[in-house]
Amino acid sequence: VQLQASGGGLVQAGASLTLSCTASGHTFSGYAMGWFRQAPGKEREFVAAVDWVGDYTSYADSVEGRFTISRDSAKNTVYLRMSSLLPEDTAVYYCARGNARNPTRSKWNVWGQGTLVTVSS
């Protein structure tokens, strides 16, 4: 399976942006999906995750209430809707597929190539 992330770009603080991650080569139905990010000079960190049917979601405290993760299994795509963006949200965003239905039980074993989000102040 390959994951292709897209939708990144340069936006001003306060703006909104939606990232997409499409799976090819194998369906991602049946697996949790997640978004992670890595800011310059920092380690990769968890952003959000969704379970295999889209009923359960979890978020990092730093994005809770501003970001929304969702999935469309018919399109093999997971989304990250980001609003009220802050300069500290600047990072390369990666999508990942877990090896279980529930993200709390998953190890993230398939990664996309990342898409850059830059938020200017």
Backbone as CSV, one residue per row, in Angstrom:
resi,resn,N_x,N_y,N_z,CA_x,CA_y,CA_z,C_x,C_y,C_z
1,VAL,0.851,-1.183,0.000,0.000,0.000,0.000,0.893,1.241,0.000
2,GLN,0.461,2.253,-0.737,1.164,3.536,-0.745,0.198,4.621,-0.315
3,LEU,0.707,5.588,0.427,-0.086,6.709,0.891,0.440,7.984,0.262
4,GLN,-0.458,8.740,-0.329,-0.089,9.992,-0.990,-0.798,11.139,-0.298
5,ALA,-0.016,11.969,0.393,-0.577,13.133,1.076,-0.518,14.340,0.165
6,SER,-1.511,15.201,0.267,-1.552,16.416,-0.540,-2.353,17.476,0.190
7,GLY,-2.289,18.700,-0.346,-3.089,19.785,0.200,-2.323,20.810,1.000
8,GLY,-1.042,20.578,1.216,-0.250,21.534,1.954,-0.044,22.819,1.180
9,GLY,0.459,23.836,1.864,0.727,25.101,1.202,1.067,26.175,2.203
10,LEU,1.154,27.403,1.691,1.462,28.566,2.512,0.176,29.334,2.777
11,VAL,-0.150,29.529,4.045,-1.352,30.260,4.425,-1.012,31.236,5.542
12,GLN,-1.906,32.180,5.756,-1.731,33.125,6.850,-2.360,32.570,8.121
13,ALA,-1.890,33.057,9.238,-2.464,32.657,10.514,-3.965,32.948,10.520
14,GLY,-4.717,31.997,11.068,-6.158,32.140,11.118,-6.881,31.473,9.965
15,ALA,-6.132,31.104,8.952,-6.742,30.486,7.776,-7.051,29.014,8.022
16,SER,-7.706,28.420,7.032,-8.031,26.997,7.078,-7.401,26.277,5.896
17,LEU,-7.178,24.994,6.090,-6.565,24.176,5.048,-7.005,22.740,5.280
18,THR,-7.225,22.019,4.197,-7.591,20.611,4.320,-6.549,19.745,3.621
19,LEU,-5.999,18.820,4.363,-5.062,17.855,3.811,-5.803,16.571,3.440
20,SER,-5.314,15.924,2.403,-5.878,14.646,1.980,-4.779,13.604,1.928
21,CYS,-5.150,12.374,2.163,-4.210,11.260,2.081,-4.950,10.107,1.415
22,THR,-4.485,9.738,0.237,-5.144,8.686,-0.520,-4.265,7.444,-0.575
23,ALA,-4.891,6.310,-0.328,-4.177,5.039,-0.346,-4.327,4.368,-1.700
24,SER,-3.272,3.786,-2.170,-3.313,3.035,-3.419,-2.570,1.729,-3.237
25,GLY,-2.884,0.780,-4.067,-2.215,-0.505,-3.986,-2.910,-1.474,-3.056
26,HIS,-3.620,-0.933,-2.090,-4.372,-1.767,-1.161,-5.321,-0.867,-0.414
27,THR,-6.497,-1.337,-0.134,-7.443,-0.531,0.597,-6.963,-0.303,2.020
28,PHE,-7.379,0.809,2.600,-7.034,1.003,3.999,-8.234,0.716,4.901
29,SER,-9.327,0.224,4.283,-10.469,-0.170,5.106,-10.045,-1.236,6.096
30,GLY,-10.522,-1.092,7.327,-10.180,-2.072,8.338,-9.020,-1.658,9.211
31,TYR,-8.434,-0.502,8.922,-7.290,-0.033,9.686,-7.491,1.402,10.173
32,ALA,-6.929,1.682,11.321,-6.896,3.056,11.798,-5.972,3.885,10.902
33,MET,-6.278,5.164,10.812,-5.436,6.087,10.050,-5.076,7.273,10.939
34,GLY,-3.912,7.825,10.709,-3.471,8.934,11.539,-2.728,9.996,10.757
35,TRP,-2.643,11.159,11.361,-1.830,12.264,10.857,-0.792,12.606,11.915
36,PHE,0.404,12.859,11.440,1.512,13.257,12.286,2.178,14.463,11.635
37,ARG,3.007,15.162,12.378,3.714,16.299,11.796,5.107,16.417,12.396
38,GLN,5.980,17.029,11.632,7.345,17.261,12.087,7.739,18.679,11.729
39,ALA,7.936,19.488,12.744,8.370,20.856,12.549,9.893,20.887,12.432
40,PRO,10.440,21.926,11.823,11.901,22.026,11.672,12.605,21.924,13.015
41,GLY,13.557,21.017,13.098,14.347,20.863,14.310,13.651,20.119,15.435
42,LYS,12.472,19.591,15.160,11.733,18.879,16.194,11.444,17.451,15.758
43,GLU,11.059,16.641,16.718,10.703,15.265,16.419,9.282,15.195,15.870
44,ARG,9.018,14.117,15.152,7.678,13.895,14.641,6.712,13.700,15.807
45,GLU,5.535,14.305,15.690,4.558,14.199,16.763,3.187,13.817,16.223
46,PHE,2.416,13.191,17.075,1.061,12.793,16.749,0.162,14.024,16.639
47,VAL,-0.737,14.003,15.643,-1.693,15.093,15.469,-3.124,14.593,15.693
48,ALA,-3.516,13.563,14.937,-4.892,13.080,15.015,-4.967,11.667,14.471
49,ALA,-5.995,10.935,14.896,-6.204,9.587,14.402,-7.688,9.275,14.362
50,VAL,-8.029,8.321,13.513,-9.428,7.898,13.366,-9.458,6.383,13.261
51,ASP,-10.515,5.777,13.797,-10.582,4.324,13.736,-11.061,3.876,12.353
52,TRP,-11.231,2.583,12.185,-11.448,2.018,10.868,-12.773,2.386,10.233
53,VAL,-13.775,2.774,11.032,-15.063,3.154,10.465,-15.336,4.650,10.613
54,GLY,-14.478,5.358,11.293,-14.649,6.793,11.453,-15.449,7.201,12.663
55,ASP,-15.729,6.266,13.558,-16.536,6.587,14.736,-15.718,7.154,15.878
56,TYR,-14.481,6.743,15.976,-13.626,7.167,17.091,-12.493,8.026,16.554
57,THR,-12.301,9.190,17.153,-11.199,10.063,16.779,-10.439,10.503,18.031
58,SER,-9.195,10.824,17.846,-8.386,11.362,18.937,-7.485,12.445,18.378
59,TYR,-7.126,13.397,19.234,-6.360,14.557,18.812,-5.293,14.907,19.840
60,ALA,-4.228,15.498,19.349,-3.255,16.091,20.250,-3.893,17.308,20.906
61,ASP,-3.487,17.586,22.127,-4.054,18.732,22.845,-3.862,20.028,22.067
62,SER,-2.760,20.131,21.364,-2.421,21.374,20.673,-3.340,21.673,19.491
63,VAL,-4.065,20.660,18.997,-4.937,20.877,17.839,-6.396,20.608,18.157
64,GLU,-6.683,20.107,19.345,-8.061,19.797,19.738,-8.946,21.022,19.551
65,GLY,-10.078,20.829,18.873,-11.004,21.933,18.639,-10.717,22.740,17.398
66,ARG,-9.535,22.575,16.812,-9.186,23.311,15.590,-9.066,22.389,14.374
67,PHE,-8.637,21.155,14.618,-8.443,20.192,13.529,-9.511,19.110,13.609
68,THR,-9.895,18.590,12.439,-10.864,17.504,12.372,-10.368,16.444,11.395
69,ILE,-10.295,15.223,11.869,-9.894,14.114,11.003,-11.154,13.352,10.583
70,SER,-11.161,12.919,9.327,-12.286,12.135,8.830,-11.763,11.215,7.731
71,ARG,-12.612,10.256,7.354,-12.188,9.331,6.313,-13.363,9.000,5.411
72,ASP,-13.035,8.715,4.167,-14.009,8.286,3.178,-13.479,6.967,2.611
73,SER,-14.005,5.873,3.122,-13.484,4.579,2.715,-13.761,4.285,1.251
74,ALA,-14.851,4.816,0.716,-15.163,4.598,-0.699,-14.093,5.217,-1.595
75,LYS,-13.454,6.279,-1.107,-12.414,6.953,-1.868,-11.019,6.586,-1.382
76,ASN,-10.937,5.700,-0.383,-9.637,5.327,0.191,-8.857,6.561,0.625
77,THR,-9.550,7.512,1.217,-8.943,8.796,1.547,-9.252,9.194,2.981
78,VAL,-8.261,9.738,3.644,-8.442,10.318,4.968,-8.109,11.803,4.863
79,TYR,-8.838,12.604,5.606,-8.695,14.059,5.535,-8.285,14.623,6.886
80,LEU,-7.646,15.770,6.832,-7.378,16.539,8.041,-7.788,17.973,7.743
81,ARG,-8.897,18.360,8.324,-9.372,19.725,8.174,-8.746,20.559,9.280
82,MET,-7.988,21.578,8.890,-7.286,22.413,9.850,-7.851,23.818,9.779
83,SER,-8.264,24.347,10.905,-8.775,25.711,10.939,-8.058,26.497,12.025
84,SER,-8.250,27.809,11.988,-7.587,28.702,12.956,-6.105,28.370,13.052
85,LEU,-5.465,28.246,11.918,-4.065,27.841,11.899,-3.165,28.866,12.573
86,LEU,-2.145,28.353,13.243,-1.178,29.165,13.968,0.199,28.972,13.349
87,PRO,1.085,29.939,13.510,2.450,29.748,12.995,3.100,28.477,13.539
88,GLU,2.781,28.099,14.763,3.376,26.888,15.337,2.820,25.603,14.738
89,ASP,1.831,25.711,13.850,1.345,24.537,13.118,2.215,24.252,11.897
90,THR,3.160,25.129,11.612,4.058,24.929,10.481,4.853,23.642,10.652
91,ALA,4.761,22.767,9.668,5.424,21.466,9.749,5.189,20.696,8.455
92,VAL,5.915,19.619,8.315,5.583,18.632,7.286,4.590,17.656,7.927
93,TYR,3.475,17.477,7.255,2.412,16.618,7.768,2.446,15.277,7.043
94,TYR,2.404,14.210,7.823,2.455,12.854,7.293,1.185,12.108,7.670
95,CYS,0.702,11.313,6.735,-0.366,10.392,7.089,0.239,9.006,7.280
96,ALA,-0.442,8.202,8.060,0.053,6.868,8.355,-1.117,5.912,8.547
97,ARG,-0.860,4.664,8.246,-1.857,3.619,8.457,-1.431,2.769,9.631
98,GLY,-2.371,2.495,10.500,-2.090,1.628,11.631,-2.240,0.170,11.262
99,ASN,-1.886,-0.702,12.192,-2.003,-2.137,11.939,-3.159,-2.751,12.716
100,ALA,-4.078,-1.912,13.181,-5.258,-2.373,13.897,-6.417,-1.438,13.572
101,ARG,-7.626,-1.855,13.977,-8.799,-1.034,13.709,-8.843,0.201,14.591
102,ASN,-8.401,0.072,15.803,-8.464,1.161,16.768,-7.096,1.817,16.869
103,PRO,-7.034,3.134,16.761,-5.723,3.789,16.810,-5.003,3.607,18.134
104,THR,-5.733,3.396,19.211,-5.064,3.214,20.495,-4.344,1.872,20.573
105,ARG,-4.692,0.957,19.685,-4.042,-0.353,19.656,-3.105,-0.510,18.465
106,SER,-2.943,0.572,17.697,-2.187,0.478,16.459,-0.730,0.857,16.612
107,LYS,0.071,0.199,15.819,1.415,0.669,15.512,1.341,1.204,14.095
108,TRP,1.984,2.333,13.858,1.899,3.000,12.574,2.989,2.464,11.663
109,ASN,2.589,1.612,10.730,3.596,0.875,9.969,3.643,1.207,8.483
110,VAL,2.747,2.078,8.011,2.793,2.525,6.627,2.703,4.046,6.631
111,TRP,3.662,4.700,5.963,3.748,6.166,6.001,3.705,6.752,4.609
112,GLY,3.080,7.932,4.511,3.106,8.691,3.283,4.358,9.555,3.240
113,GLN,4.507,10.314,2.157,5.732,11.079,1.948,5.717,12.449,2.604
114,GLY,4.581,12.923,3.065,4.517,14.203,3.739,4.140,15.345,2.819
115,THR,3.452,16.330,3.390,3.102,17.545,2.673,3.372,18.727,3.593
116,LEU,3.991,19.768,3.058,4.431,20.890,3.875,3.320,21.913,4.061
117,VAL,3.102,22.268,5.315,2.179,23.343,5.668,2.984,24.457,6.328
118,THR,2.888,25.650,5.776,3.580,26.807,6.327,2.545,27.857,6.678
119,VAL,2.553,28.277,7.930,1.600,29.278,8.403,2.376,30.538,8.749
120,SER,2.090,31.615,8.044,2.789,32.878,8.284,1.999,33.719,9.283
121,SER,2.737,34.497,10.059,2.100,35.335,11.089,1.705,36.688,10.539
